[in-house]
Amino acid sequence: MRTFAVLGLVGALALAGCERKTGVASGGLLRQPGRYQGVGLYPAGRMWTQLRQAAAKDAAAATLRDDEEVIVTVDSRTGELRQCGNHSGYCVATNPWARPADAAAPALLARHAEQLDQEAAAADRSVRADVTIAPAAPAGKR
């Protein structure tokens, strides 16, 4: 009998936790949920550093090369998607519902991926050309 009473009490407590609470999400503290929703953090790739950024007035200001992460958020009211560097603060915005289409698309690049690939391949070839391997001496004839 005692076991049933304990199980009944545990069940009642579990069901009591299902009661709807007023809070931030339901409008108890804030009338509307947050406008900007976090989508994610991504490493700043090689093409991020190739975006064309206006020159900063202060030489100590962070640039795209200083960004380690790209923060992506979406504006829940407009649908605008923003990608912003964590140090430079530089943002690229895309809004598929804007009319006329966003002037930021396509993004302007200092160099394209194909150019970077060609430069990397040329650098690799020059390193290989500089390395010479001397033939090993036969064993026992030193």
C-alpha positions, 0 to 999 in steps of 0.5 A, a space after each residue: 500500500 505504501 508503494 502505491 502511495 509513493 508512486 502516486 505522489 511521484 506521478 502527481 509531482 511529475 504532472 504538476 511540472 506540466 503546468 504552463 508557466 508565465 515567463 519570457 517565452 510566453 510573454 509574461 516578462 516580455 511581450 514579444 520574443 527576441 527579434 534576432 535568433 542565433 543560427 550559429 558560429 562558424 570558423 572564418 574560412 579562407 574566402 571570408 578574408 577575401 571579402 572587400 572591406 572598407 579601410 578603417 580610419 584607425 590602424 588598430 581596428 580589427 580587419 577580416 583577417 583578424 576574425 576567428 569566427 563568423 556569427 550568423 543570425 536571422 532577423 525574425 521580422 524581416 527574414 534577413 540573414 547576417 554573417 558578421 565577423 567576431 572581431 572586425 564586426 564586418 557583416 554581410 547581409 542577405 534578405 531574399 524578400 527585399 525588393 529590389 534584391 539586396 545590393 550586397 549580393 554577390 559579395 565583392 572579393 579581393 581574390 576568388 577561390 580559383 585564384 587562391 587555389 592557383 597561387 597555392 599550387 604554384 607555391 607548392 611547386 616552388 617548394 618541391 623544386 627547392 628540395 633536392 634529395 641526395 642519394 643514400 650511400 651504400 651500406 658498409 661503404 662509409 
